Amino acid sequence: MELDGESEIRELRLPWPVYNNLFKLISVNDNNFEVKCKLCVNSKMYSTSTKSNSNLKKHITSKHASRVKELEADLKIEKSTNKRKNNEFDCDQSAKVQQTISDAFSRAQPVSQENLNSMITEFVIMGNHAFNIVEEEKFKIIIQKGFPNRQCLSRKTLMSKISTTADNLKANLKAQLSTTEVKYVCATADCWSVFKRSYIGITVHWYDPESFQRLSAALACRRIKGRHTFDVLAKIMHDVIYEYGIFNKIIKIVTDNGSNFIKAFRVYSESENVDENMEMEEEQEVELIAISDILNEQTSFDADSPYSLPPHHRCASHTLNLVATKDSEKALSDPLYKKQLRSTFAKMRALWNKQERTSLIADTIHDELNIYIIVPNATRWNSTFQAVKCLKDQLIKSESEVQRICDKAGLPRFDKKDQAFMIDYCKVMQPLAQALDLLQGDKFVAMGYLIPTIKWLKKQLKELLITATICKSLANACLDGVCSRFDLMLLDKFNILATVSHPKFKFKGMSVMEKEEATDLLQSEIEYFKPVNDNSLEQNQLEEVNDNIIFDEDIDIEHSNAELERFLFTPFNGDLTILKNMPIMRLIFLKYNTALPSSASVERLFSIAGDICTKKRSKISDYNFENALLFKINLKNKD
């Protein structure tokens, strides 16, 4: 397109205002501008891209060097004041184009003050920012520049907004859990301490009745003042459960093996599912209590106690942790194992300590191995396994580098016996670590996983009694620990029904006798749930009759057995929605598999709590702390 008239030339302008003073735009051809330099004596035509002015700047630099400083100054002013304008190139023939409906709706809409307050609140909570960030001048400037005519909320308004949102999320959670579609829920509880404060956290878990997706939420994180006695824990759990109105829906509440939790359920739970014979774990924070206090506690409650707790389940992951830490010590009765264990672990522990305490050695380790070695965590046994495995792998992969690190750190080298011990140790403990990691899941894991996982673990440990070398006594000690702690769980009717009602397992791996017992239990459950589903079954029968009337008699007779048969012969591809067409098996699955085998989810709650209650926030009130925690967890789960 080329324009000859002087008046027409004036109507065409470059999209870069500074260059309009130096060049005349003559025409636009495809993706190029054709221009003439106003400073050149000879009116020569130049070309530059419509997306870049680099050719124009090069021309001024090479042909008119005296004007370069002036040009750069003008460009700097234009950039700092944001005055660049993207001009459209209009001709006499051009006309304004009417905006389309899609363009009109895609335009950025102004943000209301309420929405801005909500966004700032979520930004502060989800990002673990200090509450007083909203009072900082730089933050206020960002809000004012980004959202003109809007105000940044104050800290007081922020805390009020957090409280209101937490209350709304709590109300929505109550409403969701109170619906008739949600028939069963599982709760987990545990204690946590930080900055000389103690809390009890409680979470809830259930299945979405349509998608069969595992859903989770935080119910509370309440402050515990004084001793963590069984009645104190019972009162808090009782209050929270009744506050949400879910007592009759909780199928199990999962805690660790702490003696205070065990006693709370033994005294206040209506369930008989508390094993008196199983060893109770003594917690690290157990306080010595005078005999007089115990006697007073014994007289402080009776049969008419105001507290009532749901059925209890001991955390399987914590129990496996006890197998790995407590029961494994029985292997020390083997003198050869004991000697090599102490020798190898002394060397490993020395290297772990060097990395943690000396930056020079830590840098050396990273320079030699390109990683920092894993260091055990005192509260988690599987971190010890991972740390040993990491060193073992590095010795196999980069032995010379590891030995060089030991020399630089002034530590004894790892010899062949140490390496052989690490290999055998990891071989024995790996099945235990795998079982522990599996049972700690909360999205895809259900109570039905417990029996198959423990059976698999026992099988692996029995095989290791044959294949293990120096750690054979360790395999034997772990096997004894698993048997003593889990054998009663394997015989528990609840756990058996959870396994056989799960489409992934059914009757797999069961002996003939076990299968007969499980079948009887399942048939009893089917008979129990059958009256509840009469209406839905009749409707399903009518629909099937309409499809093919000749099967009318087959549907009426032994319908529950037909459903069980369909359940047993339907292959499982990981999608639990296959249960939607099996109304009775669906209810049985939900009743026994809503429960979790582990309380690991409440420990994940404490992980988030640690991000909120930091050293800088150590004086946060209990009320604000709980609101911020429930806000963060439940809003994330909602999204």
DAGI-V509936 format. One record per pair of residues at least 6 apart in sequence whose C-alpha atoms are under 7 Angstrom apart, sorted by sequence separation. I is the first residue (numbers start at 0). GAP is how many residues later the second one is. If there is no record, write none. Layout:
BEGIN
((I;GAP) (I;GAP))
END
This chain:
BEGIN
((2;6) (13;6) (26;6) (27;6) (36;6) (77;6) (123;6) (132;6) (133;6) (143;6) (191;6) (192;6) (206;6) (207;6) (240;6) (331;6) (354;6) (365;6) (376;6) (405;6) (438;6) (488;6) (498;6) (499;6) (544;6) (578;6) (579;6) (12;7) (26;7) (35;7) (47;7) (60;7) (123;7) (143;7) (191;7) (206;7) (207;7) (353;7) (354;7) (364;7) (375;7) (376;7) (394;7) (405;7) (464;7) (498;7) (499;7) (544;7) (578;7) (24;8) (25;8) (35;8) (47;8) (59;8) (190;8) (191;8) (205;8) (206;8) (265;8) (375;8) (506;8) (24;9) (25;9) (35;9) (142;9) (190;9) (205;9) (24;10) (34;10) (35;10) (189;10) (190;10) (204;10) (205;10) (402;10) (464;10) (13;11) (23;11) (24;11) (33;11) (34;11) (188;11) (189;11) (204;11) (375;11) (402;11) (463;11) (464;11) (12;12) (22;12) (23;12) (33;12) (34;12) (139;12) (188;12) (189;12) (203;12) (204;12) (373;12) (374;12) (11;13) (22;13) (23;13) (33;13) (188;13) (203;13) (373;13) (22;14) (23;14) (32;14) (33;14) (187;14) (188;14) (202;14) (203;14) (460;14) (540;14) (21;15) (22;15) (31;15) (32;15) (186;15) (187;15) (202;15) (203;15) (21;16) (31;16) (32;16) (186;16) (187;16) (201;16) (202;16) (373;16) (8;17) (21;17) (31;17) (32;17) (186;17) (201;17) (372;17) (30;18) (31;18) (133;18) (185;18) (186;18) (201;18) (372;18) (434;18) (460;18) (30;19) (133;19) (134;19) (184;19) (185;19) (200;19) (201;19) (562;19) (133;20) (134;20) (184;20) (185;20) (200;20) (608;20) (133;21) (184;21) (199;21) (200;21) (258;21) (457;21) (496;21) (183;22) (198;22) (199;22) (257;22) (258;22) (434;22) (495;22) (2;23) (131;23) (198;23) (199;23) (256;23) (257;23) (258;23) (351;23) (1;24) (2;24) (130;24) (198;24) (199;24) (256;24) (257;24) (1;25) (197;25) (198;25) (257;25) (431;25) (496;25) (0;26) (197;26) (430;26) (0;27) (181;27) (391;27) (0;28) (180;28) (430;29) (229;30) (233;30) (391;30) (228;31) (229;31) (391;31) (229;33) (230;33) (367;33) (229;34) (387;34) (525;34) (116;36) (427;36) (112;37) (120;37) (388;37) (272;38) (273;38) (267;39) (268;39) (269;39) (270;39) (272;39) (450;39) (267;40) (268;40) (269;40) (270;40) (364;40) (120;41) (267;41) (268;41) (269;41) (363;41) (384;41) (268;42) (264;44) (423;44) (450;44) (423;45) (423;46) (424;46) (264;47) (423;47) (427;47) (447;47) (360;48) (446;48) (450;48) (420;49) (447;50) (448;50) (381;51) (446;51) (447;51) (532;51) (447;54) (529;54) (528;55) (17;56) (324;56) (17;57) (252;57) (256;57) (323;57) (251;58) (252;58) (253;58) (254;58) (255;58) (256;58) (525;58) (251;59) (252;59) (253;59) (254;59) (255;59) (249;60) (250;60) (251;60) (252;60) (253;60) (254;60) (320;60) (251;61) (253;61) (255;62) (505;62) (186;63) (246;63) (184;64) (185;64) (183;65) (184;65) (185;65) (186;65) (187;65) (188;65) (189;65) (346;65) (182;66) (183;66) (184;66) (185;66) (186;66) (187;66) (188;66) (16;67) (183;67) (185;67) (186;67) (187;67) (15;68) (503;68) (237;69) (502;69) (14;70) (173;70) (237;70) (14;71) (237;71) (14;72) (234;72) (233;73) (343;74) (12;76) (11;77) (11;78) (10;79) (10;80) (500;84) (500;87) (501;87) (500;88) (497;91) (497;94) (496;95) (497;95) (493;98) (319;116) (316;119) (316;122) (316;123) (336;133) (336;134) (333;139) (330;142) (330;143) (446;145) (447;145) (327;146) (330;146) (446;146) (329;147) (445;147) (449;147) (445;148) (446;148) (327;149) (445;149) (446;149) (326;150) (327;150) (445;150) (446;150) (326;151) (445;151) (323;154) (326;154) (322;155) (322;158) (438;158) (439;158) (322;159) (438;159) (441;159) (439;160) (277;207) (213;229) (315;281) (316;281) (314;282) (315;282) (314;283) (314;284) (251;343) (255;343) (250;344) (253;344) (254;344) (253;345) (211;364) (211;365) (210;366) (206;387) (205;388) (202;399) (222;399) (201;400) (200;401) (220;405) (183;406) (219;406) (183;407) (185;408) (184;409) (185;409) (183;410) (185;410) (188;410) (187;411) (189;412) (217;412) (188;413) (187;414) (217;415) (216;416) (217;416) (216;417) (216;420) (215;421) (194;423) (165;461) (162;464) (165;464) (161;465) (165;465) (168;465) (161;466) (164;466) (127;483) (127;484) (124;503) (125;506) (124;507))
END
